[in-house]
Each structure stands twice: as structure tokens, then as C-alpha cells.
Amino acid sequence: MWARAASTARQWPIDYGLLAMLLVLITLGLAMVSSSSVAIGESRFGSVNHYFNRQLMSLGLATIVVYLVFQVPLAFWEAHRGKLFLFAIFC
């Protein structure tokens, strides 16, 4: 099963333009959070980087989740798409 996923990965090259835009959006988002939350972070938590650090931790967690989701074969998502759709609506 995983060997098939590895061979599929070789067939689908990385879209470097999309990856570059994603990195630009992440960088801009981190810069916006950092610049807009300095005063609030210092007054509430005593650290000017409190919200920036929280955003970085969320980004790291999201990266791990995305990696794990991409490891699941596409056939699984296709087989369970209806259940996943209902789960997303009602949860």
C-alpha cells in the first residue's frame, strides 16, 4: 500500500509556484500576527512574542496533521467521502 503511494508521489511533481505562494502567505500571516499583537501580548502575558509563538505552534501542529493526512491513500478518502462530508456538516 505504501509502496504504491511512493510510486504515485513520483508521478505527481511538486508545484513549486503553489509552494512559494503558500510560504509567502505563511510569512505574511506571521508578520501580521507579530506586528499587531505586541502591546496586547505584553500587557496580558508579559511577552511581546506570546501570540507569535502560539501561531508558530499552531503552524507546526497543522504541518504535522497535513503530513499525516497526505499519507492516507486517496482510495480511502474516495471510499468514505459521504461519511466525511456528513461528519464535517454536523461536527
Contacts in CASP RR format, 6 or more apart in sequence:
PFRMAT RR
TARGET T0000
AUTHOR 0000-0000-0000
METHOD contacts of the structure
MODEL  1
MWARAASTARQWPIDYGLLAMLLVLITLGLAMVSSSSVAIGESRFGSVNH
YFNRQLMSLGLATIVVYLVFQVPLAFWEAHRGKLFLFAIFC
1 73 0 8 1.000
4 73 0 8 1.000
5 71 0 8 1.000
5 73 0 8 1.000
26 59 0 8 1.000
29 55 0 8 1.000
30 52 0 8 1.000
30 55 0 8 1.000
30 56 0 8 1.000
30 59 0 8 1.000
33 51 0 8 1.000
33 52 0 8 1.000
33 55 0 8 1.000
34 49 0 8 1.000
34 51 0 8 1.000
34 52 0 8 1.000
37 50 0 8 1.000
37 51 0 8 1.000
37 52 0 8 1.000
38 48 0 8 1.000
40 51 0 8 1.000
41 47 0 8 1.000
41 48 0 8 1.000
41 50 0 8 1.000
41 51 0 8 1.000
42 48 0 8 1.000
42 50 0 8 1.000
44 50 0 8 1.000
47 53 0 8 1.000
77 84 0 8 1.000
END
